[in-house]
């Protein structure tokens, strides 16, 4: 490989590692925010909670993601550097990853590229590991044509409602938050369209990662004995 190409590759590796470190810090900030949301929720009444979320410009769904993270074991034992480097900055993904046990999380992150995978794929993969199944359809008589008509109607009503909003009610921050919530909803739709049975079987990868983890642990222990 030419020297200039090698230099570019090395530079990209360095910057990629820096980005992973930055994203890891963002995850730690999300965990700390989860703590604060838990404390807030436990010390206010429902109406005060709604008022506080309004002042924070945080939607109830986003707050739920923080509450899920704040209620997880991450608060007591934050993920280690290796896990943080593989964890996504996406809050929706993090809320689901926080459901995994301390034993499962490292193996899962080694088997699934959570930064590149879609939200729906991460959610489905977590559900698969936890043995969860998506809810059954409420109406088995619904057809694709019916769904398309309902979707078209929802979009028309949403667009009409947005157009009726006053400019001061829909500033840039509110608009970005609203779009983020829509994307979160779309990821839920994706998770239903592509349920866990369509997710590649990650059990072999988890088992392989588990074997590698045990091997690495044994080798580390052997090295420590030699040093002693």
N, C-alpha and C positions, 0 to 999 in steps of 0.2 A: 504494500500500500504506500503511495507517495507520501512524503513527509508532511506536505501541506494538508492533505486529507486526514492524516493521522492526528494532526494538531486540531483540526476542526472537530473530529470525533471526540477527542479528549475534552475540548472545551464544552461540547454539548453534554458530555457525561458529568462534568463538574457542575454546570448550570442545572442539570436535571436533579442532581443530588441536593443542590441548594433549594430547588423548588420543593422537593420532597420534605426537606427540613421545615420549610415555611408552612407547608400544608399540615405537617405534624403539629406545629405550634397552633395553627388554626383549630385543630381538633381539640387540643388542650383548652383553648379559649371556649370552645363550645361546651366542654365538660364543666368548666367553671360557670358559664352562663346557666347551664342546667341546674347547678347548685343554687344559684340565685333565684331562678324561676321557682324551684321547689320551695325555698324559704318564703318567697312572696306568696305563693299559692296557699301555703299552710297558715299564713297569718292574716289573710284578708277574707272577707265575705265574697260571695259570688258577684254582687254588683260592683264591689270595689275592685275585684279581679278584672272584670270587663273594662272598668274605667282605666285601670293601670295599663292594660293591653292597648287601649286606645291612645294613651299618652306615649306608649312605647312604639306605636304604629306596628304592632306585632299582631298577626292574625291568630285566632284560636288554634288553627292547625299547626302553625309554626311553634306556638307556645307548647302544644302537645308534644312536638318532637323534642323540645328542650326538656320538658318534664320527664319524658321517657329516658333520655340520656342521664338526667339528674337522679333518676331513681335506680340506675343500673350500678353494677359493681365498679364501673369506671371511676365513680366518685371516691371510692375508698382506695382502689388500686388502679390508677391510670394505666392504659396500655404502654408497653415499653417502646423504646426507640425503633426497634425493627417493625413492630406493628404500626406505629404512627407513620412510618415512612411509606406504608402500603395502604393507609386508610384515606378515603376520599374526603374532600372538604364539603361535599354535598350533605346538608343537614338531614334530608330525608333518608339517605342511605345510612348515615350514622345512627339514626334512631333505630333502624332495623338491626344494624350490626351490634348495637348495645344489648340486644337480646341474647346474643351468643355467650356461652360460658367462657371463663378465663382459659379453659382448656381448648375449646373449639375455635375461639377467635384467631389465634396465630395460625392454626392449620387451615382455616377457611381463607384467610388473607393470602396464604401461599398457593392455594388452589384456585382462587377466583381473583381476577384483576378488577377490584372494585372501583378503581379510578376510571377504567375504560368501559366497563360494563354499564348498561343502562340501569336506571333506577328499578324498572320493572324486573330486570334480570337479577339484580342483587336481592330484591325483595323475595322473588321466587326461590332463589338459591337458599336464602336464610330459612324460608318456610320449609324447604325440603329437609334441611339439616335438623330443624326443630320438630319435624313430623307434623307440621300444620298443613291444612288443606284449605283452599279458597272456598268461600261460601257458595252453596248451590244456587243456581238461578232461581229467582223468586217466581218467575212465570215461564214455564217450559214452552208455552205457546207463542212466545215472542219470536219473530223472524228477523232476519237481517234487514229486510225492507222496512220493517217497523222501527228498528233501531235507527236506520238512516233518517227516517222521517222525524223521529223524536229529536235526533241530534240536530237536524236542520232547524227545527223549531226552537231548540235551546239557543243555538247560535244567533238566530234572528232576534230573540228576546234580549240576549246579552248585549249584542251590538246596539240595539235600540236603547237599552238602559245606560250604556256607556256614553252614547251620544247625548243623552239627556242630562248627564252630570255637568255641573258648573266647573270651569277651569280650576278654580281655587280648591275644589273638592278632589281633584285628581292631578296632584303635582307629580313631579318625576319620581320621587321616592315611593309614593303610593302606587303609581303605575307599575314600577318595577316589582313591588311587593305583590300586587295583584297578578302580574304575569307569572311570578314565581309560584304562586298558589295554583294557577291554572296548570302549569307544568307538573306540579305534584299530582294533580288530579289525573292528568294524562298518563302519568306513570302507573297509577292505580288501574286505569283502563288497560294499559299494556300488560300488567301483571295478570289480568283476567284473560286477555286474548292469548297470552303465552303462559299458561299455568305451569306449575312445577314439573309436570310430566314431560313438558317439552324442553325443560332445562337439561343440559348435558349432565349425565350422572357424575357427580363430583366425589362420590364415595371412594373410588379408587385413588383419586388425587389426594383426598384427605388421609387415606391409609398410607399412601406413599410418603406424604409430608410428615405423617406421624412417625414412620420408620426413620426418615432422615433426621427428624428432631431427636429421636432417641439415640441415633448413632452419633449425632453431633454432641449430645449431652455426655455420652459415654467417653467420646474422644476428649472432650474438655476435662472430664474427671480424671482420665488417664494422664493428661498433660499436667494437671495439678499434682498428681501423685509423683510424677517424675521430678517436678520442680522441688517438691518437698524432699 
